[in-house]
Amino acid sequence: MPTKKRQTMGKVTRERELKERRALKQEKKDARKAEAAERAAGIANGTYDPDALDEQTRDGEPASDPGESEAV
C-alpha cells in the first residue's frame, strides 16, 4: 500500500494565507454589494442623501479633513 505524502509547513502556511486573503476579498465584495443595495433602495424610496457618503470613507471610518495634517 503506497504511503501518503505529507504537506510541508510552508505549503500549509501558503494555503492558509491564501484562504485568508480570499475571505477578506469576499468580505469587501459583500460590503460593496450591500452598500450599493442600500443606495439603490434609498434612491427608489427618495431617502438617498449623497452628502452623507462624503462624510464617510468606504471603510466606514470618518473621512479626515484635507486641511488637517496628521501629527507624526
MARPA-320255 format. One record per residue: residue number from 1; residue in three letters; x, y, z of N, C-alpha, C, O in turn. Coordinates in nm, 2 decimals. Example, Ala and Ser with C-alpha at 12.3 -4.5 7.8 and 13.67 -1.06 7.14 Angstrom:
BEGIN
{nr:1 | rest:ALA | n.east:1.32 | n.north:-0.57 | n.up:0.78 | ca.east:1.23 | ca.north:-0.45 | ca.up:0.78 | c.east:1.32 | c.north:-0.33 | c.up:0.78 | o.east:1.42 | o.north:-0.33 | o.up:0.85}
{nr:2 | rest:SER | n.east:1.28 | n.north:-0.22 | n.up:0.71 | ca.east:1.37 | ca.north:-0.11 | ca.up:0.71 | c.east:1.29 | c.north:0.00 | c.up:0.79 | o.east:1.34 | o.north:0.11 | o.up:0.80}
***
This chain:
BEGIN
{nr:1 | rest:MET | n.east:0.08 | n.north:-0.12 | n.up:0.00 | ca.east:0.00 | ca.north:0.00 | ca.up:0.00 | c.east:0.09 | c.north:0.12 | c.up:0.00 | o.east:0.18 | o.north:0.14 | o.up:0.09}
{nr:2 | rest:PRO | n.east:0.07 | n.north:0.22 | n.up:-0.10 | ca.east:0.16 | ca.north:0.33 | ca.up:-0.10 | c.east:0.13 | c.north:0.43 | c.up:0.02 | o.east:0.02 | o.north:0.44 | o.up:0.07}
{nr:3 | rest:THR | n.east:0.24 | n.north:0.49 | n.up:0.06 | ca.east:0.23 | ca.north:0.58 | ca.up:0.17 | c.east:0.19 | c.north:0.72 | c.up:0.12 | o.east:0.22 | o.north:0.76 | o.up:0.00}
{nr:4 | rest:LYS | n.east:0.12 | n.north:0.79 | n.up:0.20 | ca.east:0.06 | ca.north:0.92 | ca.up:0.16 | c.east:0.17 | c.north:1.03 | c.up:0.19 | o.east:0.23 | o.north:1.03 | o.up:0.30}
{nr:5 | rest:LYS | n.east:0.20 | n.north:1.12 | n.up:0.09 | ca.east:0.30 | ca.north:1.22 | ca.up:0.11 | c.east:0.24 | c.north:1.33 | c.up:0.20 | o.east:0.12 | o.north:1.37 | o.up:0.18}
{nr:6 | rest:ARG | n.east:0.32 | n.north:1.38 | n.up:0.29 | ca.east:0.27 | ca.north:1.48 | ca.up:0.39 | c.east:0.30 | c.north:1.62 | c.up:0.33 | o.east:0.40 | o.north:1.64 | o.up:0.26}
{nr:7 | rest:GLN | n.east:0.22 | n.north:1.72 | n.up:0.36 | ca.east:0.25 | ca.north:1.85 | ca.up:0.32 | c.east:0.35 | c.north:1.92 | c.up:0.41 | o.east:0.36 | o.north:1.89 | o.up:0.53}
{nr:8 | rest:THR | n.east:0.43 | n.north:2.00 | n.up:0.35 | ca.east:0.53 | ca.north:2.08 | ca.up:0.42 | c.east:0.46 | c.north:2.19 | c.up:0.50 | o.east:0.35 | o.north:2.23 | o.up:0.46}
{nr:9 | rest:MET | n.east:0.52 | n.north:2.24 | n.up:0.60 | ca.east:0.47 | ca.north:2.35 | ca.up:0.68 | c.east:0.46 | c.north:2.48 | c.up:0.59 | o.east:0.36 | o.north:2.56 | o.up:0.60}
{nr:10 | rest:GLY | n.east:0.55 | n.north:2.49 | n.up:0.50 | ca.east:0.55 | ca.north:2.61 | ca.up:0.41 | c.east:0.43 | c.north:2.60 | c.up:0.32 | o.east:0.36 | o.north:2.71 | o.up:0.30}
{nr:11 | rest:LYS | n.east:0.39 | n.north:2.49 | n.up:0.27 | ca.east:0.27 | ca.north:2.48 | ca.up:0.18 | c.east:0.15 | c.north:2.50 | c.up:0.27 | o.east:0.06 | o.north:2.57 | o.up:0.22}
{nr:12 | rest:VAL | n.east:0.14 | n.north:2.45 | n.up:0.39 | ca.east:0.03 | ca.north:2.47 | ca.up:0.47 | c.east:0.01 | c.north:2.62 | c.up:0.50 | o.east:-0.10 | o.north:2.67 | o.up:0.50}
{nr:13 | rest:THR | n.east:0.12 | n.north:2.68 | n.up:0.53 | ca.east:0.11 | ca.north:2.83 | ca.up:0.56 | c.east:0.07 | c.north:2.91 | c.up:0.44 | o.east:-0.02 | o.north:3.00 | o.up:0.45}
{nr:14 | rest:ARG | n.east:0.12 | n.north:2.88 | n.up:0.32 | ca.east:0.08 | ca.north:2.95 | ca.up:0.20 | c.east:-0.07 | c.north:2.93 | c.up:0.17 | o.east:-0.14 | o.north:3.02 | o.up:0.14}
{nr:15 | rest:GLU | n.east:-0.12 | n.north:2.81 | n.up:0.19 | ca.east:-0.26 | ca.north:2.78 | ca.up:0.17 | c.east:-0.35 | c.north:2.85 | c.up:0.27 | o.east:-0.45 | o.north:2.91 | o.up:0.23}
{nr:16 | rest:ARG | n.east:-0.30 | n.north:2.86 | n.up:0.39 | ca.east:-0.38 | ca.north:2.93 | ca.up:0.49 | c.east:-0.39 | c.north:3.08 | c.up:0.46 | o.east:-0.49 | o.north:3.14 | o.up:0.47}
{nr:17 | rest:GLU | n.east:-0.27 | n.north:3.14 | n.up:0.42 | ca.east:-0.27 | ca.north:3.28 | ca.up:0.39 | c.east:-0.36 | c.north:3.31 | c.up:0.27 | o.east:-0.42 | o.north:3.41 | o.up:0.26}
{nr:18 | rest:LEU | n.east:-0.36 | n.north:3.22 | n.up:0.17 | ca.east:-0.44 | ca.north:3.24 | ca.up:0.05 | c.east:-0.59 | c.north:3.23 | c.up:0.09 | o.east:-0.66 | o.north:3.32 | o.up:0.04}
{nr:19 | rest:LYS | n.east:-0.63 | n.north:3.14 | n.up:0.18 | ca.east:-0.77 | ca.north:3.14 | ca.up:0.22 | c.east:-0.81 | c.north:3.26 | c.up:0.29 | o.east:-0.92 | o.north:3.32 | o.up:0.27}
{nr:20 | rest:GLU | n.east:-0.71 | n.north:3.32 | n.up:0.38 | ca.east:-0.74 | ca.north:3.44 | ca.up:0.45 | c.east:-0.76 | c.north:3.56 | c.up:0.35 | o.east:-0.85 | o.north:3.64 | o.up:0.37}
{nr:21 | rest:ARG | n.east:-0.67 | n.north:3.57 | n.up:0.25 | ca.east:-0.68 | ca.north:3.68 | ca.up:0.15 | c.east:-0.81 | c.north:3.67 | c.up:0.08 | o.east:-0.88 | o.north:3.77 | o.up:0.05}
{nr:22 | rest:ARG | n.east:-0.85 | n.north:3.54 | n.up:0.04 | ca.east:-0.98 | ca.north:3.53 | ca.up:-0.03 | c.east:-1.10 | c.north:3.56 | c.up:0.05 | o.east:-1.19 | o.north:3.62 | o.up:0.00}
{nr:23 | rest:ALA | n.east:-1.09 | n.north:3.53 | n.up:0.18 | ca.east:-1.20 | ca.north:3.56 | ca.up:0.27 | c.east:-1.21 | c.north:3.71 | c.up:0.29 | o.east:-1.32 | o.north:3.77 | o.up:0.28}
{nr:24 | rest:LEU | n.east:-1.10 | n.north:3.79 | n.up:0.30 | ca.east:-1.10 | ca.north:3.93 | ca.up:0.31 | c.east:-1.16 | c.north:3.99 | c.up:0.18 | o.east:-1.24 | o.north:4.09 | o.up:0.19}
{nr:25 | rest:LYS | n.east:-1.12 | n.north:3.94 | n.up:0.07 | ca.east:-1.17 | ca.north:3.99 | ca.up:-0.06 | c.east:-1.32 | c.north:3.97 | c.up:-0.07 | o.east:-1.39 | o.north:4.06 | o.up:-0.12}
{nr:26 | rest:GLN | n.east:-1.37 | n.north:3.85 | n.up:-0.03 | ca.east:-1.51 | ca.north:3.83 | ca.up:-0.03 | c.east:-1.59 | c.north:3.92 | c.up:0.06 | o.east:-1.70 | o.north:3.97 | o.up:0.03}
{nr:27 | rest:GLU | n.east:-1.53 | n.north:3.95 | n.up:0.18 | ca.east:-1.60 | ca.north:4.04 | ca.up:0.27 | c.east:-1.61 | c.north:4.18 | c.up:0.21 | o.east:-1.71 | o.north:4.24 | o.up:0.22}
{nr:28 | rest:LYS | n.east:-1.50 | n.north:4.23 | n.up:0.15 | ca.east:-1.51 | ca.north:4.36 | ca.up:0.08 | c.east:-1.61 | c.north:4.36 | c.up:-0.03 | o.east:-1.68 | o.north:4.46 | o.up:-0.04}
{nr:29 | rest:LYS | n.east:-1.61 | n.north:4.25 | n.up:-0.11 | ca.east:-1.71 | ca.north:4.24 | ca.up:-0.22 | c.east:-1.85 | c.north:4.24 | c.up:-0.16 | o.east:-1.94 | o.north:4.31 | o.up:-0.22}
{nr:30 | rest:ASP | n.east:-1.88 | n.north:4.17 | n.up:-0.05 | ca.east:-2.01 | ca.north:4.17 | ca.up:0.01 | c.east:-2.05 | c.north:4.30 | c.up:0.06 | o.east:-2.17 | o.north:4.35 | o.up:0.05}
{nr:31 | rest:ALA | n.east:-1.95 | n.north:4.38 | n.up:0.12 | ca.east:-1.98 | ca.north:4.51 | ca.up:0.18 | c.east:-2.01 | c.north:4.61 | c.up:0.06 | o.east:-2.10 | o.north:4.69 | o.up:0.08}
{nr:32 | rest:ARG | n.east:-1.94 | n.north:4.60 | n.up:-0.05 | ca.east:-1.97 | ca.north:4.68 | ca.up:-0.16 | c.east:-2.11 | c.north:4.66 | c.up:-0.22 | o.east:-2.19 | o.north:4.75 | o.up:-0.25}
{nr:33 | rest:LYS | n.east:-2.15 | n.north:4.53 | n.up:-0.22 | ca.east:-2.28 | ca.north:4.49 | ca.up:-0.27 | c.east:-2.39 | c.north:4.54 | c.up:-0.18 | o.east:-2.49 | o.north:4.60 | o.up:-0.22}
{nr:34 | rest:ALA | n.east:-2.37 | n.north:4.53 | n.up:-0.05 | ca.east:-2.46 | ca.north:4.58 | ca.up:0.05 | c.east:-2.48 | c.north:4.73 | c.up:0.04 | o.east:-2.59 | o.north:4.78 | o.up:0.05}
{nr:35 | rest:GLU | n.east:-2.37 | n.north:4.80 | n.up:0.02 | ca.east:-2.37 | ca.north:4.95 | ca.up:0.01 | c.east:-2.45 | c.north:4.99 | c.up:-0.11 | o.east:-2.53 | o.north:5.08 | o.up:-0.11}
{nr:36 | rest:ALA | n.east:-2.42 | n.north:4.92 | n.up:-0.22 | ca.east:-2.49 | ca.north:4.95 | ca.up:-0.35 | c.east:-2.64 | c.north:4.92 | c.up:-0.33 | o.east:-2.72 | o.north:5.00 | o.up:-0.39}
{nr:37 | rest:ALA | n.east:-2.68 | n.north:4.82 | n.up:-0.27 | ca.east:-2.82 | ca.north:4.78 | ca.up:-0.25 | c.east:-2.89 | c.north:4.89 | c.up:-0.16 | o.east:-3.00 | o.north:4.93 | o.up:-0.19}
{nr:38 | rest:GLU | n.east:-2.82 | n.north:4.93 | n.up:-0.05 | ca.east:-2.87 | ca.north:5.04 | ca.up:0.03 | c.east:-2.89 | c.north:5.17 | c.up:-0.05 | o.east:-3.00 | o.north:5.23 | o.up:-0.04}
{nr:39 | rest:ARG | n.east:-2.79 | n.north:5.20 | n.up:-0.13 | ca.east:-2.80 | ca.north:5.32 | ca.up:-0.21 | c.east:-2.92 | c.north:5.31 | c.up:-0.31 | o.east:-2.99 | o.north:5.41 | o.up:-0.33}
{nr:40 | rest:ALA | n.east:-2.93 | n.north:5.19 | n.up:-0.38 | ca.east:-3.04 | ca.north:5.17 | ca.up:-0.47 | c.east:-3.18 | c.north:5.18 | c.up:-0.40 | o.east:-3.27 | o.north:5.24 | o.up:-0.45}
{nr:41 | rest:ALA | n.east:-3.19 | n.north:5.13 | n.up:-0.28 | ca.east:-3.31 | ca.north:5.13 | ca.up:-0.21 | c.east:-3.34 | c.north:5.28 | c.up:-0.17 | o.east:-3.46 | o.north:5.32 | o.up:-0.17}
{nr:42 | rest:GLY | n.east:-3.24 | n.north:5.35 | n.up:-0.13 | ca.east:-3.26 | ca.north:5.49 | ca.up:-0.09 | c.east:-3.30 | c.north:5.58 | c.up:-0.21 | o.east:-3.39 | o.north:5.67 | o.up:-0.19}
{nr:43 | rest:ILE | n.east:-3.25 | n.north:5.55 | n.up:-0.32 | ca.east:-3.29 | ca.north:5.62 | ca.up:-0.44 | c.east:-3.43 | c.north:5.59 | c.up:-0.48 | o.east:-3.51 | o.north:5.68 | o.up:-0.51}
{nr:44 | rest:ALA | n.east:-3.47 | n.north:5.46 | n.up:-0.46 | ca.east:-3.60 | ca.north:5.42 | ca.up:-0.50 | c.east:-3.71 | c.north:5.48 | c.up:-0.41 | o.east:-3.82 | o.north:5.51 | o.up:-0.46}
{nr:45 | rest:ASN | n.east:-3.68 | n.north:5.49 | n.up:-0.28 | ca.east:-3.78 | ca.north:5.55 | ca.up:-0.19 | c.east:-3.76 | c.north:5.70 | c.up:-0.16 | o.east:-3.83 | o.north:5.75 | o.up:-0.08}
{nr:46 | rest:GLY | n.east:-3.66 | n.north:5.76 | n.up:-0.22 | ca.east:-3.64 | ca.north:5.90 | ca.up:-0.21 | c.east:-3.57 | c.north:5.95 | c.up:-0.09 | o.east:-3.57 | o.north:6.07 | o.up:-0.06}
{nr:47 | rest:THR | n.east:-3.50 | n.north:5.86 | n.up:-0.01 | ca.east:-3.43 | ca.north:5.89 | ca.up:0.11 | c.east:-3.28 | c.north:5.90 | c.up:0.09 | o.east:-3.20 | o.north:5.91 | o.up:0.18}
{nr:48 | rest:TYR | n.east:-3.23 | n.north:5.88 | n.up:-0.04 | ca.east:-3.09 | ca.north:5.88 | ca.up:-0.07 | c.east:-3.03 | c.north:6.02 | c.up:-0.05 | o.east:-3.08 | o.north:6.12 | o.up:-0.10}
{nr:49 | rest:ASP | n.east:-2.92 | n.north:6.03 | n.up:0.03 | ca.east:-2.85 | ca.north:6.15 | ca.up:0.06 | c.east:-2.71 | c.north:6.14 | c.up:0.02 | o.east:-2.63 | o.north:6.09 | o.up:0.09}
{nr:50 | rest:PRO | n.east:-2.67 | n.north:6.19 | n.up:-0.10 | ca.east:-2.53 | ca.north:6.18 | ca.up:-0.15 | c.east:-2.43 | c.north:6.25 | c.up:-0.06 | o.east:-2.31 | o.north:6.21 | o.up:-0.06}
{nr:51 | rest:ASP | n.east:-2.47 | n.north:6.35 | n.up:0.02 | ca.east:-2.38 | ca.north:6.42 | ca.up:0.11 | c.east:-2.34 | c.north:6.33 | c.up:0.22 | o.east:-2.23 | o.north:6.35 | o.up:0.28}
{nr:52 | rest:ALA | n.east:-2.42 | n.north:6.24 | n.up:0.26 | ca.east:-2.39 | ca.north:6.15 | ca.up:0.37 | c.east:-2.27 | c.north:6.06 | c.up:0.33 | o.east:-2.19 | o.north:6.02 | o.up:0.42}
{nr:53 | rest:LEU | n.east:-2.26 | n.north:6.03 | n.up:0.21 | ca.east:-2.15 | ca.north:5.94 | ca.up:0.16 | c.east:-2.02 | c.north:6.02 | c.up:0.17 | o.east:-1.91 | o.north:5.96 | o.up:0.19}
{nr:54 | rest:ASP | n.east:-2.02 | n.north:6.15 | n.up:0.15 | ca.east:-1.90 | ca.north:6.23 | ca.up:0.15 | c.east:-1.84 | c.north:6.23 | c.up:0.29 | o.east:-1.72 | o.north:6.25 | o.up:0.31}
{nr:55 | rest:GLU | n.east:-1.92 | n.north:6.21 | n.up:0.40 | ca.east:-1.87 | ca.north:6.21 | ca.up:0.53 | c.east:-1.80 | c.north:6.09 | c.up:0.57 | o.east:-1.73 | o.north:6.08 | o.up:0.68}
{nr:56 | rest:GLN | n.east:-1.81 | n.north:5.98 | n.up:0.50 | ca.east:-1.75 | ca.north:5.85 | ca.up:0.53 | c.east:-1.67 | c.north:5.80 | c.up:0.42 | o.east:-1.69 | o.north:5.83 | o.up:0.30}
{nr:57 | rest:THR | n.east:-1.57 | n.north:5.72 | n.up:0.45 | ca.east:-1.49 | ca.north:5.66 | ca.up:0.35 | c.east:-1.55 | c.north:5.52 | c.up:0.33 | o.east:-1.65 | o.north:5.49 | o.up:0.39}
{nr:58 | rest:ARG | n.east:-1.50 | n.north:5.44 | n.up:0.24 | ca.east:-1.55 | ca.north:5.31 | ca.up:0.21 | c.east:-1.54 | c.north:5.22 | c.up:0.33 | o.east:-1.62 | o.north:5.12 | o.up:0.34}
{nr:59 | rest:ASP | n.east:-1.45 | n.north:5.24 | n.up:0.41 | ca.east:-1.43 | ca.north:5.15 | ca.up:0.53 | c.east:-1.52 | c.north:5.18 | c.up:0.64 | o.east:-1.52 | o.north:5.11 | o.up:0.74}
{nr:60 | rest:GLY | n.east:-1.60 | n.north:5.29 | n.up:0.63 | ca.east:-1.69 | ca.north:5.33 | ca.up:0.73 | c.east:-1.63 | c.north:5.42 | c.up:0.84 | o.east:-1.70 | o.north:5.45 | o.up:0.94}
{nr:61 | rest:GLU | n.east:-1.51 | n.north:5.46 | n.up:0.82 | ca.east:-1.44 | ca.north:5.55 | ca.up:0.91 | c.east:-1.47 | c.north:5.69 | c.up:0.86 | o.east:-1.48 | o.north:5.72 | o.up:0.74}
{nr:62 | rest:PRO | n.east:-1.47 | n.north:5.79 | n.up:0.96 | ca.east:-1.49 | ca.north:5.92 | ca.up:0.92 | c.east:-1.38 | c.north:5.97 | c.up:0.83 | o.east:-1.26 | o.north:5.94 | o.up:0.85}
{nr:63 | rest:ALA | n.east:-1.41 | n.north:6.04 | n.up:0.73 | ca.east:-1.31 | ca.north:6.10 | ca.up:0.64 | c.east:-1.23 | c.north:6.21 | c.up:0.71 | o.east:-1.29 | o.north:6.29 | o.up:0.78}
{nr:64 | rest:SER | n.east:-1.10 | n.north:6.21 | n.up:0.69 | ca.east:-1.02 | ca.north:6.32 | ca.up:0.75 | c.east:-1.04 | c.north:6.45 | c.up:0.67 | o.east:-1.05 | o.north:6.44 | o.up:0.55}
{nr:65 | rest:ASP | n.east:-1.03 | n.north:6.56 | n.up:0.74 | ca.east:-1.04 | ca.north:6.69 | ca.up:0.67 | c.east:-0.91 | c.north:6.71 | c.up:0.59 | o.east:-0.80 | o.north:6.69 | o.up:0.65}
{nr:66 | rest:PRO | n.east:-0.92 | n.north:6.74 | n.up:0.46 | ca.east:-0.80 | ca.north:6.76 | ca.up:0.38 | c.east:-0.71 | c.north:6.87 | c.up:0.43 | o.east:-0.59 | o.north:6.87 | o.up:0.40}
{nr:67 | rest:GLY | n.east:-0.76 | n.north:6.97 | n.up:0.50 | ca.east:-0.68 | ca.north:7.08 | ca.up:0.56 | c.east:-0.60 | c.north:7.04 | c.up:0.68 | o.east:-0.51 | o.north:7.11 | o.up:0.72}
{nr:68 | rest:GLU | n.east:-0.64 | n.north:6.93 | n.up:0.74 | ca.east:-0.57 | ca.north:6.89 | ca.up:0.86 | c.east:-0.45 | c.north:6.80 | c.up:0.83 | o.east:-0.46 | o.north:6.71 | o.up:0.74}
{nr:69 | rest:SER | n.east:-0.34 | n.north:6.82 | n.up:0.90 | ca.east:-0.23 | ca.north:6.73 | ca.up:0.88 | c.east:-0.21 | c.north:6.64 | c.up:1.00 | o.east:-0.23 | o.north:6.69 | o.up:1.11}
{nr:70 | rest:GLU | n.east:-0.17 | n.north:6.52 | n.up:0.98 | ca.east:-0.16 | ca.north:6.43 | ca.up:1.10 | c.east:-0.03 | c.north:6.45 | c.up:1.16 | o.east:0.08 | o.north:6.47 | o.up:1.10}
{nr:71 | rest:ALA | n.east:-0.03 | n.north:6.45 | n.up:1.30 | ca.east:0.10 | ca.north:6.46 | ca.up:1.37 | c.east:0.17 | c.north:6.33 | c.up:1.36 | o.east:0.12 | o.north:6.22 | o.up:1.37}
{nr:72 | rest:VAL | n.east:0.30 | n.north:6.35 | n.up:1.34 | ca.east:0.39 | ca.north:6.23 | ca.up:1.33 | c.east:0.47 | c.north:6.21 | c.up:1.45 | o.east:0.55 | o.north:6.11 | o.up:1.45}
***
